[in-house]
Amino acid sequence: MNIELRFFASVREQLGVAGERAEIPGDVRTVGELRQWLRTRGGAWAETLAEGRALRMAVDHAVARPDTAIAEGCEVAFFPPVTGG
């Protein structure tokens, strides 16, 4: 399955990339599984996307949970939680 990945703010800075088109394995079906799969890249990927780190995710511009399904051609974004004031 091919998807678009986008990384914003400190996530982008830590990974050193703003986005990429990725071919992911067929057994990766949710945002949580995608996050886990990306961590297998090691290094900054494992650290930045580590389990337990505060991180927000979106699929096709809608806020997503770890169990949100992903599909061919979708866009998945990772970004830090933000606050306003």
Backbone as numpy.savetxt, mean C-alpha at the origin, in Angstrom:
# Nx Ny Nz CAx CAy CAz Cx Cy Cz
-2.07 -10.31 -11.53 -2.92 -9.15 -11.53 -2.02 -7.91 -11.53
-2.36 -6.91 -12.34 -1.62 -5.66 -12.39 -2.41 -4.57 -11.68
-1.72 -3.82 -10.82 -2.35 -2.70 -10.11 -1.40 -1.51 -10.11
-1.95 -0.35 -9.80 -1.16 0.87 -9.63 -0.95 1.10 -8.14
0.27 1.34 -7.75 0.59 1.65 -6.36 0.96 3.12 -6.27
0.47 3.79 -5.24 0.81 5.18 -4.97 1.24 5.31 -3.51
2.27 6.13 -3.28 2.79 6.34 -1.93 2.87 7.84 -1.69
2.39 8.28 -0.53 2.30 9.70 -0.24 3.03 10.08 1.04
3.46 11.35 1.08 4.06 11.97 2.26 5.25 11.16 2.79
5.28 10.88 4.08 6.44 10.21 4.67 6.62 8.79 4.12
5.55 8.14 3.70 5.67 6.80 3.11 6.49 6.90 1.82
6.17 7.88 1.00 6.92 8.11 -0.25 8.39 8.42 0.06
8.62 9.25 1.04 9.99 9.62 1.39 10.79 8.42 1.88
10.19 7.59 2.70 10.89 6.43 3.25 11.17 5.37 2.18
10.23 5.20 1.24 10.42 4.19 0.19 11.23 4.71 -0.99
11.28 6.02 -1.14 12.03 6.61 -2.24 11.34 6.49 -3.59
10.03 6.28 -3.58 9.27 6.14 -4.82 7.85 6.67 -4.59
7.31 7.36 -5.59 5.96 7.90 -5.47 4.90 6.92 -5.96
5.30 6.02 -6.83 4.33 5.06 -7.34 4.97 4.09 -8.31
4.21 3.08 -8.65 4.68 2.09 -9.62 3.51 1.24 -10.09
3.66 0.66 -11.22 2.72 -0.36 -11.69 3.33 -1.69 -11.26
2.53 -2.53 -10.61 3.06 -3.78 -10.08 2.22 -4.96 -10.52
2.90 -6.04 -10.80 2.22 -7.31 -11.05 2.30 -8.10 -9.76
1.16 -8.40 -9.20 1.14 -9.09 -7.91 0.63 -10.52 -8.08
1.03 -11.41 -7.18 0.60 -12.81 -7.27 -0.92 -12.95 -7.14
-1.45 -13.98 -7.72 -2.88 -14.23 -7.69 -3.45 -14.48 -6.32
-2.62 -14.91 -5.37 -3.13 -15.16 -4.02 -3.20 -13.90 -3.17
-2.78 -12.76 -3.70 -2.89 -11.48 -3.00 -4.20 -10.84 -3.45
-5.20 -10.86 -2.54 -6.55 -10.44 -2.92 -7.09 -9.26 -2.13
-6.41 -8.87 -1.05 -6.89 -7.77 -0.22 -5.77 -6.76 0.01
-6.14 -5.60 0.52 -5.15 -4.57 0.82 -4.17 -5.07 1.89
-4.66 -5.77 2.88 -3.79 -6.31 3.92 -2.79 -7.31 3.37
-3.26 -8.18 2.47 -2.35 -9.14 1.85 -1.34 -8.44 0.96
-1.77 -7.37 0.29 -0.84 -6.59 -0.53 0.24 -5.95 0.33
-0.16 -5.37 1.44 0.81 -4.76 2.35 1.82 -5.80 2.82
1.32 -6.98 3.18 2.20 -8.07 3.62 3.14 -8.48 2.49
2.64 -8.61 1.29 3.46 -9.01 0.15 4.54 -7.96 -0.14
4.20 -6.68 -0.07 5.18 -5.61 -0.30 6.29 -5.64 0.74
5.97 -6.03 1.97 7.00 -6.12 3.02 8.06 -7.14 2.69
7.74 -8.13 1.87 8.73 -9.16 1.54 9.86 -8.60 0.68
9.71 -7.38 0.19 10.80 -6.73 -0.55 11.96 -6.41 0.38
11.71 -6.40 1.68 12.75 -6.17 2.66 13.12 -4.71 2.82
14.14 -4.45 3.61 14.67 -3.10 3.81 13.62 -2.08 4.20
13.62 -0.96 3.50 12.69 0.13 3.79 11.24 -0.32 3.63
11.00 -1.24 2.71 9.63 -1.74 2.50 9.12 -2.45 3.75
9.94 -3.32 4.31 9.55 -4.06 5.51 9.34 -3.12 6.69
10.21 -2.13 6.81 10.12 -1.19 7.93 8.94 -0.24 7.77
8.78 0.36 6.61 7.73 1.36 6.38 6.34 0.75 6.44
6.18 -0.46 5.94 4.86 -1.10 5.88 4.67 -2.14 6.99
5.50 -2.09 8.01 5.46 -3.07 9.09 4.09 -3.14 9.75
3.74 -4.34 10.17 2.52 -4.57 10.92 2.56 -3.73 12.19
1.47 -3.09 12.52 1.41 -2.28 13.72 1.77 -0.82 13.51
2.39 -0.49 12.37 2.68 0.92 12.08 1.41 1.61 11.63
1.20 2.82 12.13 0.03 3.60 11.72 0.16 3.94 10.24
-0.79 3.47 9.46 -0.74 3.64 8.02 -2.16 3.61 7.49
-2.49 4.51 6.60 -3.80 4.52 5.96 -3.65 3.99 4.55
-4.74 3.43 4.05 -4.73 2.85 2.72 -6.02 3.24 2.01
-5.96 3.31 0.68 -7.14 3.61 -0.11 -7.11 2.77 -1.38
-8.28 2.38 -1.84 -8.42 1.67 -3.11 -9.31 2.53 -4.00
-8.78 2.91 -5.15 -9.50 3.77 -6.10 -10.10 4.99 -5.40
-9.30 5.63 -4.58 -9.62 6.89 -3.91 -10.63 6.76 -2.77
-10.94 5.56 -2.33 -11.83 5.34 -1.19 -11.03 4.70 -0.06
-11.18 5.22 1.14 -10.46 4.68 2.29 -10.73 3.18 2.40
-9.68 2.42 2.66 -9.77 0.97 2.68 -9.33 0.40 4.02
-9.84 -0.78 4.31 -9.42 -1.55 5.47 -8.56 -2.70 4.97
-7.86 -3.39 5.87 -7.02 -4.51 5.42 -7.79 -5.59 4.66
-9.08 -5.75 4.93 -9.86 -6.78 4.25 -10.54 -6.28 2.97
-10.25 -5.05 2.56 -10.81 -4.51 1.31 -10.20 -5.24 0.12
-11.07 -5.71 -0.76 -10.62 -6.46 -1.94 -9.93 -5.54 -2.94
-8.96 -6.10 -3.65 -8.32 -5.40 -4.76 -8.62 -6.18 -6.04
-8.59 -5.47 -7.16 -8.93 -6.09 -8.44 -7.98 -5.58 -9.53
-7.94 -6.29 -10.62 -7.13 -5.92 -11.77 -7.32 -4.44 -12.12
-6.20 -3.73 -12.26 -6.23 -2.34 -12.69 -6.55 -1.32 -11.62
-6.80 -1.75 -10.39 -7.14 -0.78 -9.35 -5.91 0.01 -8.92
-6.17 1.11 -8.23 -5.11 1.93 -7.66 -5.17 1.77 -6.15
-4.03 1.43 -5.55 -3.94 1.29 -4.09 -2.93 2.32 -3.60
-3.36 3.12 -2.64 -2.50 4.17 -2.10 -2.19 3.89 -0.63
-0.98 4.22 -0.23 -0.55 4.11 1.17 -0.09 5.49 1.60
-0.56 5.90 2.79 -0.19 7.23 3.30 -0.29 7.24 4.82
0.43 8.16 5.47 0.38 8.23 6.92 -0.95 8.83 7.35
-1.36 8.54 8.59 -2.58 9.19 9.10 -2.32 10.70 9.18
-3.34 11.46 8.94 -3.20 12.92 8.97 -4.19 13.49 9.98
-3.83 14.64 10.54 -4.72 15.33 11.44 -4.87 16.76 10.98
-5.93 17.34 11.35 -6.17 18.74 10.99 -6.34 19.57 12.24
-6.44 20.84 12.04 -6.60 21.65 13.23 -7.07 23.03 12.90
